[in-house]
């Protein structure tokens, strides 16, 4: 997962006054100062503040990603966003995800104080309590000038509360393809019986080829899904910059890799 470089805003681009946050509530909607909302609102628990648009002629429409991190569904609006959700869902530092949970409002100094608004596509909560707002453009220039100006403003809002804003772009297609394959085994049902998982981790206690370790445990039809789930959850590791294959070297996982953060890990 990479982000597009954020430039330093000019004086005229710095929003006039403060930021307001708008979000859905049980009563309908709420609005309050951004700094207060960032400190108290659990954005990861909120539905989208506005629906993802359906664009005629596009091959991809809004949908849902089942998150291994949360055990629930996260709304998405594009193929590019699905890739980023997938990568963040596997990130061991991420503890919660949400699609479009907040709209930011501010006054545009360059336009005589005109009220502007932007709804970032994605929210991620990190284990240290901080957050990230992000957009997932399909191409670097997607959204044009409006998106670029909004990125500067939203970045400034996030900086005020110790958060981050990113315009995310997909990593190497090989990495995306490998993680997509592992994502097919992210659900906890693929973790397998405790004795099988223990045997898998023991088989790869030292680096060895995938097929060799699998055969050492037993029936590949039973063992491979457990291995793929362990790779998804970082209980095992493999180099993702090259296509997965039977001879790929599988190594022990990260020390302290979470085994039950959310549901699917």
Secondary structure, 3 states (H helix, E strand, C coil): CEECCCCCCCHHHCCEEEEEEEEEECCEEEEEEHHHHHHHCCHHHCCCCCCCCCCCCCCCCCEEEECCCCCCEEEECCHHHHHHHHHHHHCCCEEEEEECCCEEEEEEHHHCCEEEEECCCEEEEECCCCEEEEECCCCCCCCHHHHHHHHHHHHHHHHHCCCEEEEEECCCHHHHHHHHHHHCCCCHHHHCCHHHHHHHHHHCCCCEEHHHHHHHHCCHHHHHHHHHHHHHCCCEEECCCCCCCCCCEEEECCCCCCCCCCCCC
